[in-house]
């Protein structure tokens, strides 16, 4: 069965369906399919920056909280 025939078959089955709970389940499936992933809505620059951060972590290029605080104390005198 090709896609257009499948669509027509599904429409026919939905139109003939008597079970409301099944109709709500189908509706929920379709709504979830339409929802966009938040990741895809991020600008490309933000996605690239996140990937760069992950690569830094995987490469061991990280600083602990204590290291950052110590450097700030030394640099700014507090």
N, C-alpha and C positions, 0 to 999 in steps of 0.2 A: 504494500500500500504506500503510495507516495504522500508527501506532506499535505497537499491540498485535499486529497481524499480523506486523510486522517483528520484534518481540521473539520471537514464537513461531518464526518462520523461522530466526532466528539460533540459538535454543536447539536446534532440530532439527539444524541444520548442525554445531553444536559437538558434540552427542551422537554424530553419525555420523562425526566427524573421526577420522582415524587417525594424523595427523602430529603427534607430540608437540611438535616445535619450534614449530609453528604455534599449538598450544594454549598454550604458554608465552608466545608473543608476544601473544596475545589477553589472557592473564592480566596481563601487564605493562602493556598499554594500559589495562585496567580499573583496575589498582592506581594508576596515575598519575592517572587521572581522579578517583579517590576522595581523593587527597592534597589537603590544604588548603594554600592559599598562606599563607606566614607573615604576609604583610601583613594578611590578613583576620583573623588571630588577635590582632593588636595592638589594644589599647583605642582607642576613638574619640579620646580626648584625645591619645594619642601620635600617631595619624595626623594629627590637626589640627596638632599642634606641628611635625611634619615638613613638612607643606605650608606652614606659616608660615615655616619656615626656608628652604625652596626659594624662596618669594616674596621673602624678604629678599635672598637671593643674586641672584636675577634683577633685583631693584631696586637692586642695588649697595650694599645696607646690610650691608657686611661689614668685618671687621677682619683684617689680616694677623697672623701669629704675632708678628712683630717689634713691631707696634703694641700688642698685648696685653701683651707682656713689658715694653715701655717704660712703659706705663701702670701696670703692677703695680709696677715699680721706683720710679716717682714716688710712687705712692700709699702703698706699704708700706716704702719706703726700703731696698730690697735690690738 
